[in-house]
Amino acid sequence: MKPTDAPHPSQTKSHALPALISGVLMLAIWAYVTITTVAPGWIHILLTAGVFLLIYGIAARDDSRPPRPRS
């Protein structure tokens, strides 16, 4: 592959979907533990990590659709 050749989307691995799923799962676990128990302070790291993974997953999505023409 030449240095000037850009990789095709099929050749790059997207981590967006696993990040989104992990983020939602972490937030669900955090919410359950926080609501049902007297949550220890360290459980709130799930909130931080879950929000981070959601933002990362949204930002890392591959939007391969062509841009819409302006009217």
Distance bins in CASP14 RR format, pairs under 12 A and 6 or more apart:
PFRMAT RR
TARGET T0000
AUTHOR 0000-0000-0000
RMODE 2
METHOD distances of the structure
MODEL  1
1 7 1 0 0 1 0 0 0 0 0 0 0
1 8 0 0 0 0 0 1 0 0 0 0 0
1 11 0 0 0 0 1 0 0 0 0 0 0
5 11 0 0 0 0 1 0 0 0 0 0 0
6 12 0 0 0 0 1 0 0 0 0 0 0
7 13 0 0 0 0 0 1 0 0 0 0 0
7 14 0 0 0 0 0 1 0 0 0 0 0
7 62 0 0 0 0 0 1 0 0 0 0 0
8 62 0 0 0 0 0 1 0 0 0 0 0
8 64 0 0 0 0 1 0 0 0 0 0 0
9 16 0 0 0 0 0 1 0 0 0 0 0
9 61 0 0 0 0 0 1 0 0 0 0 0
9 62 1 0 1 0 0 0 0 0 0 0 0
9 63 0 0 0 0 1 0 0 0 0 0 0
9 64 1 0 1 0 0 0 0 0 0 0 0
9 65 0 0 0 0 0 1 0 0 0 0 0
10 62 0 0 0 0 1 0 0 0 0 0 0
10 64 0 0 0 0 1 0 0 0 0 0 0
11 62 0 0 0 0 0 1 0 0 0 0 0
12 60 0 0 0 0 0 1 0 0 0 0 0
12 62 1 0 0 1 0 0 0 0 0 0 0
12 64 0 0 0 0 0 1 0 0 0 0 0
13 60 0 0 0 0 0 1 0 0 0 0 0
13 62 0 0 0 0 0 1 0 0 0 0 0
14 20 0 0 0 0 0 1 0 0 0 0 0
14 56 0 0 0 0 0 1 0 0 0 0 0
14 57 0 0 0 0 1 0 0 0 0 0 0
14 59 0 0 0 0 0 1 0 0 0 0 0
14 60 1 0 0 1 0 0 0 0 0 0 0
14 61 1 0 0 1 0 0 0 0 0 0 0
14 62 1 0 1 0 0 0 0 0 0 0 0
14 63 0 0 0 0 0 1 0 0 0 0 0
14 64 0 0 0 0 0 1 0 0 0 0 0
15 21 0 0 0 0 0 1 0 0 0 0 0
15 22 0 0 0 0 1 0 0 0 0 0 0
15 53 0 0 0 0 1 0 0 0 0 0 0
15 56 1 0 0 1 0 0 0 0 0 0 0
15 57 1 0 0 1 0 0 0 0 0 0 0
15 58 0 0 0 0 0 1 0 0 0 0 0
15 59 0 0 0 0 0 1 0 0 0 0 0
15 60 1 0 1 0 0 0 0 0 0 0 0
15 61 0 0 0 0 1 0 0 0 0 0 0
15 62 0 0 0 0 0 1 0 0 0 0 0
16 22 0 0 0 0 0 1 0 0 0 0 0
16 23 0 0 0 0 0 1 0 0 0 0 0
16 53 0 0 0 0 0 1 0 0 0 0 0
16 54 0 0 0 0 0 1 0 0 0 0 0
16 55 0 0 0 0 0 1 0 0 0 0 0
16 56 0 0 0 0 1 0 0 0 0 0 0
16 57 1 0 1 0 0 0 0 0 0 0 0
16 58 1 0 0 1 0 0 0 0 0 0 0
16 59 0 0 0 0 1 0 0 0 0 0 0
16 60 1 0 1 0 0 0 0 0 0 0 0
16 61 1 0 1 0 0 0 0 0 0 0 0
16 62 1 0 0 1 0 0 0 0 0 0 0
16 63 0 0 0 0 0 1 0 0 0 0 0
17 23 0 0 0 0 0 1 0 0 0 0 0
17 24 0 0 0 0 0 1 0 0 0 0 0
17 53 0 0 0 0 0 1 0 0 0 0 0
17 56 0 0 0 0 0 1 0 0 0 0 0
17 57 1 0 0 1 0 0 0 0 0 0 0
17 58 0 0 0 0 0 1 0 0 0 0 0
17 60 0 0 0 0 1 0 0 0 0 0 0
17 61 0 0 0 0 1 0 0 0 0 0 0
17 62 0 0 0 0 0 1 0 0 0 0 0
18 24 0 0 0 0 0 1 0 0 0 0 0
18 25 0 0 0 0 0 1 0 0 0 0 0
18 53 0 0 0 0 1 0 0 0 0 0 0
18 56 0 0 0 0 0 1 0 0 0 0 0
18 57 0 0 0 0 1 0 0 0 0 0 0
18 60 0 0 0 0 0 1 0 0 0 0 0
18 61 0 0 0 0 0 1 0 0 0 0 0
19 25 0 0 0 0 0 1 0 0 0 0 0
19 26 0 0 0 0 0 1 0 0 0 0 0
19 49 0 0 0 0 0 1 0 0 0 0 0
19 50 0 0 0 0 1 0 0 0 0 0 0
19 51 0 0 0 0 0 1 0 0 0 0 0
19 52 0 0 0 0 1 0 0 0 0 0 0
19 53 1 0 1 0 0 0 0 0 0 0 0
19 54 1 0 0 1 0 0 0 0 0 0 0
19 55 0 0 0 0 1 0 0 0 0 0 0
19 56 1 0 1 0 0 0 0 0 0 0 0
19 57 1 1 0 0 0 0 0 0 0 0 0
19 58 0 0 0 0 1 0 0 0 0 0 0
19 59 0 0 0 0 1 0 0 0 0 0 0
19 60 1 0 0 1 0 0 0 0 0 0 0
19 61 0 0 0 0 1 0 0 0 0 0 0
20 26 0 0 0 0 0 1 0 0 0 0 0
20 27 0 0 0 0 0 1 0 0 0 0 0
20 50 0 0 0 0 0 1 0 0 0 0 0
20 51 0 0 0 0 0 1 0 0 0 0 0
20 52 0 0 0 0 0 1 0 0 0 0 0
20 53 1 0 0 1 0 0 0 0 0 0 0
20 54 1 0 0 1 0 0 0 0 0 0 0
20 55 0 0 0 0 0 1 0 0 0 0 0
20 56 0 0 0 0 1 0 0 0 0 0 0
20 57 1 0 1 0 0 0 0 0 0 0 0
20 58 1 0 0 1 0 0 0 0 0 0 0
20 59 0 0 0 0 0 1 0 0 0 0 0
20 60 0 0 0 0 1 0 0 0 0 0 0
20 61 0 0 0 0 1 0 0 0 0 0 0
21 27 0 0 0 0 0 1 0 0 0 0 0
21 28 0 0 0 0 0 1 0 0 0 0 0
21 50 0 0 0 0 0 1 0 0 0 0 0
21 53 0 0 0 0 1 0 0 0 0 0 0
21 54 0 0 0 0 0 1 0 0 0 0 0
21 57 0 0 0 0 1 0 0 0 0 0 0
22 28 0 0 0 0 0 1 0 0 0 0 0
22 29 0 0 0 0 0 1 0 0 0 0 0
22 46 0 0 0 0 0 1 0 0 0 0 0
22 49 0 0 0 0 1 0 0 0 0 0 0
22 50 1 0 0 1 0 0 0 0 0 0 0
22 51 0 0 0 0 0 1 0 0 0 0 0
22 52 0 0 0 0 0 1 0 0 0 0 0
22 53 1 0 1 0 0 0 0 0 0 0 0
22 54 0 0 0 0 1 0 0 0 0 0 0
22 56 0 0 0 0 1 0 0 0 0 0 0
22 57 0 0 0 0 1 0 0 0 0 0 0
23 29 0 0 0 0 1 0 0 0 0 0 0
23 30 0 0 0 0 1 0 0 0 0 0 0
23 31 0 0 0 0 0 1 0 0 0 0 0
23 46 0 0 0 0 1 0 0 0 0 0 0
23 47 0 0 0 0 0 1 0 0 0 0 0
23 48 0 0 0 0 0 1 0 0 0 0 0
23 49 1 0 0 1 0 0 0 0 0 0 0
23 50 1 0 1 0 0 0 0 0 0 0 0
23 51 1 0 0 1 0 0 0 0 0 0 0
23 52 0 0 0 0 1 0 0 0 0 0 0
23 53 1 1 0 0 0 0 0 0 0 0 0
23 54 1 0 1 0 0 0 0 0 0 0 0
23 55 0 0 0 0 1 0 0 0 0 0 0
23 56 0 0 0 0 1 0 0 0 0 0 0
23 57 0 0 0 0 1 0 0 0 0 0 0
23 58 0 0 0 0 0 1 0 0 0 0 0
24 30 0 0 0 0 0 1 0 0 0 0 0
24 31 0 0 0 0 0 1 0 0 0 0 0
24 46 0 0 0 0 0 1 0 0 0 0 0
24 49 0 0 0 0 0 1 0 0 0 0 0
24 50 1 0 0 1 0 0 0 0 0 0 0
24 51 0 0 0 0 0 1 0 0 0 0 0
24 53 0 0 0 0 1 0 0 0 0 0 0
24 54 1 0 0 1 0 0 0 0 0 0 0
24 57 0 0 0 0 0 1 0 0 0 0 0
24 58 0 0 0 0 0 1 0 0 0 0 0
25 31 0 0 0 0 0 1 0 0 0 0 0
25 32 0 0 0 0 0 1 0 0 0 0 0
25 46 0 0 0 0 1 0 0 0 0 0 0
25 49 0 0 0 0 0 1 0 0 0 0 0
25 50 0 0 0 0 1 0 0 0 0 0 0
25 53 0 0 0 0 1 0 0 0 0 0 0
25 54 0 0 0 0 0 1 0 0 0 0 0
26 32 0 0 0 0 0 1 0 0 0 0 0
26 33 0 0 0 0 0 1 0 0 0 0 0
26 43 0 0 0 0 0 1 0 0 0 0 0
26 44 0 0 0 0 0 1 0 0 0 0 0
26 45 0 0 0 0 1 0 0 0 0 0 0
26 46 1 0 1 0 0 0 0 0 0 0 0
26 47 1 0 0 1 0 0 0 0 0 0 0
26 48 0 0 0 0 1 0 0 0 0 0 0
26 49 1 0 1 0 0 0 0 0 0 0 0
26 50 1 1 0 0 0 0 0 0 0 0 0
26 51 0 0 0 0 1 0 0 0 0 0 0
26 52 0 0 0 0 1 0 0 0 0 0 0
26 53 1 0 0 1 0 0 0 0 0 0 0
26 54 0 0 0 0 1 0 0 0 0 0 0
27 33 0 0 0 0 0 1 0 0 0 0 0
27 34 0 0 0 0 0 1 0 0 0 0 0
27 43 0 0 0 0 0 1 0 0 0 0 0
27 44 0 0 0 0 0 1 0 0 0 0 0
27 46 1 0 0 1 0 0 0 0 0 0 0
27 47 1 0 0 1 0 0 0 0 0 0 0
27 48 0 0 0 0 0 1 0 0 0 0 0
27 49 0 0 0 0 1 0 0 0 0 0 0
27 50 1 0 1 0 0 0 0 0 0 0 0
27 51 1 0 0 1 0 0 0 0 0 0 0
27 52 0 0 0 0 0 1 0 0 0 0 0
27 53 0 0 0 0 1 0 0 0 0 0 0
27 54 1 0 0 1 0 0 0 0 0 0 0
27 55 0 0 0 0 0 1 0 0 0 0 0
28 34 0 0 0 0 0 1 0 0 0 0 0
28 35 0 0 0 0 0 1 0 0 0 0 0
28 46 0 0 0 0 1 0 0 0 0 0 0
28 47 0 0 0 0 0 1 0 0 0 0 0
28 50 0 0 0 0 1 0 0 0 0 0 0
28 54 0 0 0 0 0 1 0 0 0 0 0
29 35 0 0 0 0 0 1 0 0 0 0 0
29 36 0 0 0 0 0 1 0 0 0 0 0
29 37 0 0 0 0 0 1 0 0 0 0 0
29 39 0 0 0 0 0 1 0 0 0 0 0
29 43 0 0 0 0 1 0 0 0 0 0 0
29 44 0 0 0 0 0 1 0 0 0 0 0
29 45 0 0 0 0 0 1 0 0 0 0 0
29 46 1 0 1 0 0 0 0 0 0 0 0
29 47 0 0 0 0 1 0 0 0 0 0 0
29 49 0 0 0 0 0 1 0 0 0 0 0
29 50 0 0 0 0 1 0 0 0 0 0 0
30 36 0 0 0 0 0 1 0 0 0 0 0
30 37 0 0 0 0 0 1 0 0 0 0 0
30 39 0 0 0 0 1 0 0 0 0 0 0
30 40 0 0 0 0 0 1 0 0 0 0 0
30 41 0 0 0 0 0 1 0 0 0 0 0
30 42 0 0 0 0 0 1 0 0 0 0 0
30 43 1 0 0 1 0 0 0 0 0 0 0
30 44 1 0 0 1 0 0 0 0 0 0 0
30 45 0 0 0 0 1 0 0 0 0 0 0
30 46 1 1 0 0 0 0 0 0 0 0 0
30 47 1 0 1 0 0 0 0 0 0 0 0
30 48 0 0 0 0 1 0 0 0 0 0 0
30 49 0 0 0 0 1 0 0 0 0 0 0
30 50 1 0 0 1 0 0 0 0 0 0 0
30 51 0 0 0 0 1 0 0 0 0 0 0
30 53 0 0 0 0 0 1 0 0 0 0 0
31 37 0 0 0 0 0 1 0 0 0 0 0
31 39 0 0 0 0 0 1 0 0 0 0 0
31 43 0 0 0 0 0 1 0 0 0 0 0
31 44 0 0 0 0 0 1 0 0 0 0 0
31 46 0 0 0 0 1 0 0 0 0 0 0
31 47 0 0 0 0 1 0 0 0 0 0 0
31 50 0 0 0 0 0 1 0 0 0 0 0
32 39 0 0 0 0 1 0 0 0 0 0 0
32 43 0 0 0 0 0 1 0 0 0 0 0
32 46 0 0 0 0 0 1 0 0 0 0 0
33 39 1 0 1 0 0 0 0 0 0 0 0
33 40 0 0 0 0 1 0 0 0 0 0 0
33 41 0 0 0 0 0 1 0 0 0 0 0
33 42 0 0 0 0 0 1 0 0 0 0 0
33 43 1 0 1 0 0 0 0 0 0 0 0
33 44 0 0 0 0 1 0 0 0 0 0 0
33 45 0 0 0 0 0 1 0 0 0 0 0
33 46 1 0 0 1 0 0 0 0 0 0 0
33 47 0 0 0 0 0 1 0 0 0 0 0
34 40 0 0 0 0 0 1 0 0 0 0 0
34 41 0 0 0 0 1 0 0 0 0 0 0
34 43 1 0 0 1 0 0 0 0 0 0 0
34 44 1 0 0 1 0 0 0 0 0 0 0
34 46 0 0 0 0 1 0 0 0 0 0 0
34 47 0 0 0 0 1 0 0 0 0 0 0
35 43 0 0 0 0 0 1 0 0 0 0 0
36 43 0 0 0 0 0 1 0 0 0 0 0
37 43 0 0 0 0 1 0 0 0 0 0 0
39 45 0 0 0 0 0 1 0 0 0 0 0
39 46 0 0 0 0 1 0 0 0 0 0 0
39 47 0 0 0 0 1 0 0 0 0 0 0
40 46 0 0 0 0 0 1 0 0 0 0 0
41 47 0 0 0 0 0 1 0 0 0 0 0
41 48 0 0 0 0 0 1 0 0 0 0 0
42 48 0 0 0 0 0 1 0 0 0 0 0
42 49 0 0 0 0 0 1 0 0 0 0 0
43 49 0 0 0 0 0 1 0 0 0 0 0
44 50 0 0 0 0 0 1 0 0 0 0 0
44 51 0 0 0 0 0 1 0 0 0 0 0
45 51 0 0 0 0 0 1 0 0 0 0 0
45 52 0 0 0 0 0 1 0 0 0 0 0
46 52 0 0 0 0 0 1 0 0 0 0 0
46 53 0 0 0 0 0 1 0 0 0 0 0
47 53 0 0 0 0 0 1 0 0 0 0 0
47 54 0 0 0 0 0 1 0 0 0 0 0
48 54 0 0 0 0 0 1 0 0 0 0 0
48 55 0 0 0 0 0 1 0 0 0 0 0
49 55 0 0 0 0 0 1 0 0 0 0 0
49 56 0 0 0 0 0 1 0 0 0 0 0
50 56 0 0 0 0 1 0 0 0 0 0 0
50 57 0 0 0 0 0 1 0 0 0 0 0
51 57 0 0 0 0 0 1 0 0 0 0 0
51 58 0 0 0 0 0 1 0 0 0 0 0
52 58 0 0 0 0 0 1 0 0 0 0 0
52 59 0 0 0 0 0 1 0 0 0 0 0
52 60 0 0 0 0 0 1 0 0 0 0 0
53 59 0 0 0 0 0 1 0 0 0 0 0
53 60 0 0 0 0 0 1 0 0 0 0 0
54 60 0 0 0 0 0 1 0 0 0 0 0
54 61 0 0 0 0 0 1 0 0 0 0 0
55 61 0 0 0 0 0 1 0 0 0 0 0
END
